[in-house]
Amino acid sequence: MVKILLVEDDVIIQELVTYNLQREGYTVMIAEEGNAALQLLTKEKPELVLLDVMLPGLDGLEVCKKIRGNQETANLPIIMLSARDEVADRVIGLELGADDYVTKPFSPRELLARIKARLREEKRNSTPPPLSLTWGDLEIWPESYMVTVKGEHVTLTGKEFELLHIFMKRPNQVFSREYLLQKVWGYTISGDTRTVDVHISNLRSKLKSVSPIIESVRGVGYRLAVNYSKTKAF
């Protein structure tokens, strides 16, 4: 059974989420504060984390940073839960590596849909083709989620890698934000394409010298820049 870690100190929300997840056949583990959550992650190895932002002690943002900073959990899907719906709060959560951000109060059906989308995407990526793709100084290995720039390793989050993989598979094609939101996050929400922009910005920052390889097409979306040459593909 798929294990989900719920990090939430509100008992009512704990019961609501646990009830709905168990009805769908998921195993739910609960931690009420950040340090306990990190310990459960190591011990139980869940497939997804539902992470409240406002926690006693170590808050959800710090927990998210620690999860992303650990090589063993760097690609673990994280959905943040928060009563704060300001754009700045959502952006901070996404910049720290969260895959999704759900505001309270939320519909159990919507939360389940987002969980299923995340798990479905992870399943698709669990057996990627053993290929290496190269474009200029950039090379990626979909099987191992490994990326190098000029031979040096670059660490990306799962969603950042998926975005880059889409561009590498279909160079020069322009992808709209809505398309990327659907393909990488598994759903489309009107007006929520800022999620894509934040992850693209983070991706460019990590690619450093080859960051121009991801080109913005004004009013449309993004593509792999045409001024880079594909020197090798396996």
N, C-alpha and C positions, 0 to 999 in steps of 0.2 A: 504493500500500500504506500501511496505517496505521503511523505511526512512534511507537514508545514509547521514552521515555528511562528507562533503569534507572540509578539512582544508588546504587551498592553497591560497597564495597571488599573484600568477601569473594569470592574467586575461585570457590569452589565454588558459592555462591549465584548468582553471575553466570552460570556455565555452566548450572546447573539451569534458571534462569528463561529464559535466552536460548534454550536448546534447546526448551523447551515453547512459547514464544511464536512462534518461527520455524516450528514444526510447524503452528501455526494461521495462518500467513501474515503475521505481523507483522514489520516491520522494527525491529530492536532496536539502540539506541545506548547505549553504556555510559560513565558517568563515575564515577570512583572517589573524588572529593571534591567539596565543595560549589561552589567557584569554577569548576571545570571544567564542572559541571552547568549553571550559569547561563550560561556562554559557549555551550554546546551548545544551550540553549534559544533563545537569540537567533539562532544560525546555522541550526539545523535545524527549528525550530518543530514539535516533536512534538505528537501529539494527546493524550498522557497521560504522566504521570510516576509511576514507581515509586520512592519515596524512602526510603532507609534513614535511621533516626534517628541512629545512632551512626556518624559519619563523621570522618575526620581533618580537622583544620582547621575549616572552616565546617560545623557539624553540620546534620542534616536539618531541625531545627526552624527554624533561621535561614534555611535555603534556602527553606523553605515560606513564611516571612514575606516574603522578598524576592519570591518569585513572586507572592504575593497583593498585594504593594504596587506591582507594575508593571502599569499599565493594559493592556498588550498580553497579559499572561499571567494576569490576575486570575481568569479563569474556567476556566483550564486544569485538568482533572481531576488530582487528586493522591491516590495511595494510598500511605500510609506503611507501611514495613516495620520491625518492631522485635522484639527479643528480650524487651523489657520489656512485661509484660502487666498491670501495675498499672492500676487504674481511673484514677488521677491522671495517669499517662502518656498514656493514651488520650484523656482529656479535654483535656489540654494540646495534643496534636496536632490535635484537632478544633477547638479554640478558635482555633488559629492559621490555620485554613482548610483543613485536609486534608478530603477527601471521604470517606475510608475509612481504616481502620487494621487492618493484618494482622499478627498476631504470629508470630514464628518459634519453632519450625519450623512451616512451613505446607504444606498440600497443594497441589501444582501445579494440580490440578483446581479447587480452591476459588479460588485466585488468578486463574486464567483466567476463572472464572465472574464474579468481581467486576470484572475488567477489562472483560469483555463487557457487563456491566450498566452500567458507567460510560459506555462508548462508545455503547451503545444509547441511553442517555438523552441524551447530547450530540447524537446524530443526530436524535432527535425534536425537540430544541430548535433545530436548525440552521435550520429554516424556519418559525418561529412566525408566527401570523396577525398582520397589521399593525394591531393594535388598541391603544387606550389605555383602561385601566380606572381609574376614579376612585371612591374611597370616602372621603368627607369631605375632609380636607386631603391625602390620600395619592393619588398617581397613578403608574401603572406603564405602561411600554411594552414588552410581551413581545418585539417584534421586535428591539429594541436592548438589552434588559435594563437599561433606564433607569428610575430611580425618583426621584420628587421628593416632598418634604414641604413644603407651603406654598410651592411653586415653587422650592425649593432642592434641588439634586441630592444624592442619597444613594448612596454606593457600597456595593454588596452583593456577596458572593461568589455563584457560580453556584447553589449549593445553597440559600443564603438566599433568593435571588430565586425559585427554583422553589417553595419553601415558601409564600412570600408570594403567588405567582401562583395556587397552588391555592386559598388562602383567598379571594382576590379574585374568582376565577371562580365560587365557590359560597358567597356570604356567608351567614352564620348557621348553616351546616351544621357539625356537629361531626365532626372527623376524628381517629381514634385514632392513637396513636403508631405502631402496627404498620402502619396504612394509609399513613401518611406515609413510613415507612421503606421500604416497598415501592415507592411511587410515585416518590419522589425519589432513593432510593439503588438501587432496582432489585431488592432482595432483602429477605427477612425473616429475622432471626436472633433466636431467643428470648433475652430478657434483654438485648439490645443496643440497646434503645430510648433509652438515655441519649444516643446520637448525636443523636436528634431534639431532646431537651431542650436540649442544648448549642447547637445551631444556632438554636433558637427564642430562647434567651437572648441570643445574639449579635445576632439580627435585631431584637429589641425594643430593645436598647441603641442600635443604629444609627438606629432610627426615632424615638428621643427623645420629642418632645412627643406623638406619636401612638402610642407604644408600647402603650397600653391597647387599641388596636384588635385586638390578638391576645390573645384571652381564653382562660385555662385553664379547662377543665371538669374538675373534680376526679374522678379515677378513670377518666376517659375519654380526653381528649386536648385539642385546641385548636380554636378557631373564630374567625372574624372577628366582633368584638364587635357585638351588636345595638344598642348605644347610639350607633353612628356611622351617619350617613345617607349613602347613595350619591347624590351630587349630580349626577354626570355620567357617562355611559358612551358610548363611540363604537364 
